[in-house]
Amino acid sequence: MMFAECSLVMLGVNAVLFFSELLERTPPRKLICVGLLLAITGLALLAWHRAEAWMYLGVSLTSAGTGLVLPVIAYVAAGAERDRLGVTMGGLAAASSVGQIVGSAVGGWLFGVAAQHSYGWLTAPLVAILALVLLRPALWARQPSP
């Protein structure tokens, strides 16, 4: 049930992004910050609340956050210069694959170490990325052309 919920929320967020002008009107940096805050909030809810309703809300917020951040990053990468677009998109695909591999391995190991008591530690990498996005605005200064 949670997998279906996660998928539907992510598809809904993706639909809002691509069927509205949100990507063109809002700076990518702001969208990424909002997405990270949603994901952090969802994971925090999963860490501190054990009731089923809170669990579904936590999963929804986490999937909405990641469903917002990942397409925005791809959108920004697609705005690369024409002669570098293939390299940029290939690098994005490679980074995504490596991230999934390393993230799954480290996440699984940490979940075992934490004895499955809390999801709270999962917010740490998201908080670090959020801090980087907020503290380094020059990385996100250029808006891709539609």
N, C-alpha and C positions, 0 to 999 in steps of 0.2 A: 504494500500500500504506500509506504513512504517513497519507494523508488518511482512509482507512478506520479505521486504528488510532486516530487522533485523534478521529474521530466516535464510535467505540465506547467509548473511555475517557470522553469527555464524557457520553455517554448513561448509562454506568454510574454516574458520580458523581451525575448528576441523579437517577437512580433511587434511589440511597442517600439523597439529600437528601429526596426527596418521598415515598418509601415507608417511611421510618423517622421517628422523632421527633427527629432530629438538629437540625433547624431550631428546634424549640420548646424543646429542652433546652440548646442551646449558644448563648451570646451571638454575635450576628452579627459583632461585631468580631473575636472569636477565629477564626471560620470564614474571614473575609476574610484575616486574617493568615496562617493556614495555607495558604490558596489562593495567596496571593502568594508565600509561601516555596516552595511546590511549583513554581510557574511560574518563579521565579528559579533554583531548582536545576536545573530542566529546561533552561533556556536556557544556564546555565553549563556543563552537560554537553555541550550541542551546540557550545559555543564551544571547549572544551578537548579533546574526544575525537573522533577521526575514524573509529573502528571502527563498523561497522554496528550492532552490539548496543547500544553506547552511544547511537547516534543514535536508535534506537527507544525506549530508556529516556528520553532527553531529551524526545522528542516526547510520550511518555506522561505524564511529570511536568508538562510545560507545559500540555497539554490538561486534565489533572486539576485543575491549579490554576485555570485560567480557567473550567473547568466547575464549579468550586466557587464562585468569586467572583461571577460574573455572576448566577446565580439567587439568591444571598444578597442582593445589592443590590436585585433586583426584589422579593424578599420583604420587605425593610425598607421599600421604597417603597410596597408594598401596605398597609403598616400606617399610612399617612397618615390624617388625619382624614377622615371621610366626605365632607364638603363640599369637600375639596381633593384627593380621590383622582384625579379625572379630570385635573386640572392636573398633579399629581405624576407620574402614569403617562405623560401626554403629554410632560412635560419629560424623563422618563427615556428615552422613545423618541427624542426629538429629540437628546438628549445622546449617546445611543448611535449614532445615524446620523452626527452630526457627528464623533464620535470615530472611527468607522470610516473616514470620508472623510479626515480630517486624519491619522489614524494610518497609513493606507495610503499616502498621499502622502509624508509625512515619512519613514515607514519605508522606502519604496522608494527615496527620494532618499538616505537615509543608507546603505542597503545598497549603492547604487552608489558612494557616496563612500568607504565602508570597503572597497571593492574585493572584497567578498564573502569577506573573510578571517576574520571572526569574528562570532559572534552575541552576544558578550559585552556589547557596548554596548546591546543590547536590555534588559538587566537594569536599566539606569539608571532608566527611568521607573517600573518596578515597585518598585525600592528606594525611590524618592521617595514613592510612594503608601503603601508599607508604613510608612515613617517618619511620614507624616502620620497614618495610622490609629493608630499606636502613641503618638504624641506628643499627639494630640487626642482622648482618650477621650470627652470630652463630646459629640462628634459622634455617638457610637454608644451613648450611655447608655440610650436608650429602646428597650426590646424591643417589637416589634410584637405586638399581640394576635392569636391564631390565629383 
